[in-house]
Amino acid sequence: MKYDVYDLAVLGCGPAGFSAAINANIRNKKVIVIGSDICSPPLHKAQKIDNYLGFPGISGAELLDKFMEHFKASDIELIENKAEAINEMDGIYSILVQDQVLQAKSIVISTGIPYKPTFANEEEFLGKGLGYCATCDGPIYKERDVIIISYSSEGESEANFMAEICQKVYYVPLYKTLGSLDKKIAVIDNKPAELIISEFVEGIKMQDGSILKADGVFILGGETAPDRLIPGLEVADNHIKVNRQQETNLPGVFAAGDCTGQPYQVAKSVGEGLVAGLNASKYVSRLSKV
């Protein structure tokens, strides 16, 4: 990390995140972006975009390449990972990113379309054998059996970590190409259907009717809802509630892009990212004057 405390941490590296980061960087703010190894998968897969001004008929991958080229030219720091937990103390936000904690005076959340629960009763059993961060809760399941459901290859590192301390690890990949997994991990080529529950989660039932029993179940890959990531964040209809300045109900926390609601369009995301980046910069400048 370049700095002990950043002026702005941007969560997400899609159009809204890049826009926020670049506009804050232009105003001489210390900016860091936390995003996945593939920025904005939905845009990356779009075959043709006709409604982004100035680029008729461009593919999503081509447009994203142009965004990335602009971003890299700005020399802004990028961490290819995801934020796992955020806490505020004395006006500074501490952000847990895998095995490190970084600090920032302000945050822009641009994490895309909100997570849709894999299971109908996730909320009820969160913390009762169901979790979203295997490395965070790993010690609880030492020498026990766990199931890891992952929507991206990012889950493989957490599965490998759990294989070192758990008796048995079942890995359910909900993506196509597997990378490098510990030989002790049992890969399940099926999709989850429902949780097996009593007072706590006891495993999952797969779509083919088979049963996997375990002491813990983890769902990884874009799964952390913003209001779980930052306690107290106000959400309405599964989207982050913001005003015209892209401010949330928490001081110094802004949001932009698909996570704030429809329409899920590139132009809207870029515009909201601009507004969020500008207002986060103003917020930090006001702090320095106090």
C-alpha positions, 0 to 999 in steps of 0.5 A, a space after each residue: 500500500 502506498 499510504 497509511 490512510 487514503 482519502 478515498 477507497 473505491 469498492 468495485 472496478 466497473 464503470 462507476 468505480 473507475 469514474 469515481 476513482 479517476 475524478 477524485 484522483 484528478 483532484 489530488 486525492 489519495 485513491 485506492 480501488 478494491 476490485 475483482 480480477 475481472 472488473 465488471 463481468 456483466 459489461 465484459 460479456 455484453 456483445 454490443 452496446 448502442 446507447 453509450 454516447 460516442 461509441 455506437 456498436 462497441 462491445 462491452 469488452 472493448 468499452 471496458 478495455 478503454 475504461 481500463 486504459 484510462 484508469 491505468 494511465 491515472 496511476 491509481 492503486 488497484 487491489 485485485 480482491 474484495 473488501 470483506 468487512 468495514 468498520 468506522 472509528 473516529 471518522 476513519 474507515 478500516 477495510 479488511 481485504 483478505 489478510 490486510 487492513 487499509 484505512 480511508 477517510 471516505 468510501 465509494 461503493 460501486 459493487 454492481 447489481 446487489 447479491 441475490 440470495 442463493 438460498 431462500 432462508 440465508 438471512 435467518 441462518 447467517 452466523 448459524 453455520 452459514 457464512 460469507 467469508 471462509 478465511 474469517 471464520 476458518 478457526 471455528 471449523 478446524 478439524 470439521 467438515 465444510 461446504 464452499 459454494 463459489 461463484 468465481 475462481 476467487 473462492 479457490 484460495 479460501 477453499 485451499 486455506 480451509 483444506 489446511 485446517 478442516 477435516 473435509 472440504 466440499 467445493 461447489 464451483 458455480 463457474 466454468 474453469 477450475 484453477 488450482 485446488 488442493 488434492 484433498 478438496 472434493 469438487 462437486 459437479 452439481 448445483 445447490 438447491 436448498 439448505 439442510 437445517 435444524 437449529 443450525 445449518 447441517 449441509 445442503 441438498 443438491 439439485 440432483 437430490 444428493 445430500 452433502 452433510 457439513 458443519 458449515 456452509 460458505 457462499 463466496 463470490 460477490 455475496 456480501 450485501 452492502 449493509 452487511 459489509 458496512 453496518 448501519 448502511 441504509 438499503 431500500 428494495 435491495 439497493 443502497 439508498 442515496 441522494 442526488 449527491 450519491 451520499 448514503 446515510 453514513 458520513 463519508 460513504 457514497 455509492 454509485 452504479 447498479 448498486 443504487 438501483 435501475 436503470 442498469 446502464 453504463 452511462 448511468 454508472 459513469 455519471 453517478 461515479 463522477 458525482 460520487 468521486 467529486 463529492 467524496 473529494 469535497 468531503 475529504 477537503 472539508 475534513 482537512 479544514 476542520 
